Amino acid sequence: MIPPKVYELCRSDKSVTSEIAKNPSEAPANAAKRLFGHDILEDVAGERMKESKDEADALQHAFECGNWGPTRPSDLFLQVR
């Protein structure tokens, strides 16, 4: 299952890449700190993963965190951690 914090980051319109595109001279680490705070990786790593009661919801979250184009990967692929 995808931790809620990771899901939020995947769905956000803000990204380090988009910030670097706006300001190519900014270091990626600085953009990440500015956008997400200095603890973002620790926050994500330290967050407990909760099992979803509904497997379909978990698969949908995994699907929404990707950029798959016009196709949908198999459920088996979406289950891979």
C-alpha positions in Angstrom: 0.0 0.0 0.0 1.1 3.6 -0.6 1.5 5.7 2.5 -0.8 8.7 2.5 2.1 11.2 2.5 3.5 9.6 -0.7 0.1 9.6 -2.3 -0.3 13.3 -1.5 3.1 14.1 -3.0 2.3 12.1 -6.2 -1.0 13.9 -6.7 0.4 17.4 -6.0 0.8 19.9 -8.8 4.1 21.0 -7.2 7.2 19.2 -8.0 11.0 19.7 -7.8 11.1 19.3 -11.6 8.5 22.0 -12.2 10.3 24.4 -9.8 13.6 23.7 -11.5 12.0 24.4 -14.9 11.0 27.8 -13.6 14.4 28.5 -12.1 17.1 26.3 -13.7 19.9 27.8 -11.5 18.3 26.5 -8.3 19.7 23.3 -6.9 17.2 20.5 -6.7 17.9 20.0 -3.0 17.0 23.6 -2.4 13.8 23.4 -4.4 12.8 20.3 -2.4 13.5 22.0 0.9 11.6 25.1 -0.1 8.6 23.1 -1.4 8.4 20.3 1.2 10.5 21.3 4.1 13.7 19.7 5.3 12.2 16.6 6.7 10.2 15.4 3.7 12.1 12.2 3.2 12.2 11.4 6.9 8.4 12.2 7.1 7.7 9.7 4.3 10.1 7.0 5.6 8.8 7.3 9.1 5.1 7.2 8.2 3.5 3.9 9.0 1.9 2.2 6.1 -1.7 1.2 6.8 -3.3 -1.8 5.1 -6.3 -0.8 3.0 -9.6 -2.5 3.8 -10.4 -2.2 0.1 -7.9 -3.6 -2.3 -9.5 -1.8 -5.2 -8.8 1.6 -3.5 -5.1 0.6 -2.9 -4.8 -0.3 -6.6 -6.4 2.9 -7.7 -4.0 4.9 -5.5 -1.1 3.1 -7.0 -2.5 3.8 -10.5 -3.0 7.5 -9.7 0.7 7.9 -8.6 1.9 6.9 -12.1 2.0 8.5 -15.5 0.8 5.6 -17.6 -0.5 7.3 -20.7 -3.6 5.8 -22.3 -3.1 2.3 -20.8 -3.6 0.9 -17.3 -1.0 -1.5 -15.9 -2.1 -4.9 -14.6 -3.2 -5.2 -11.0 -0.2 -7.4 -10.4 2.2 -4.6 -11.6 0.4 -2.0 -9.4 0.8 -4.3 -6.4 4.6 -4.3 -6.7 6.3 -2.3 -3.9 
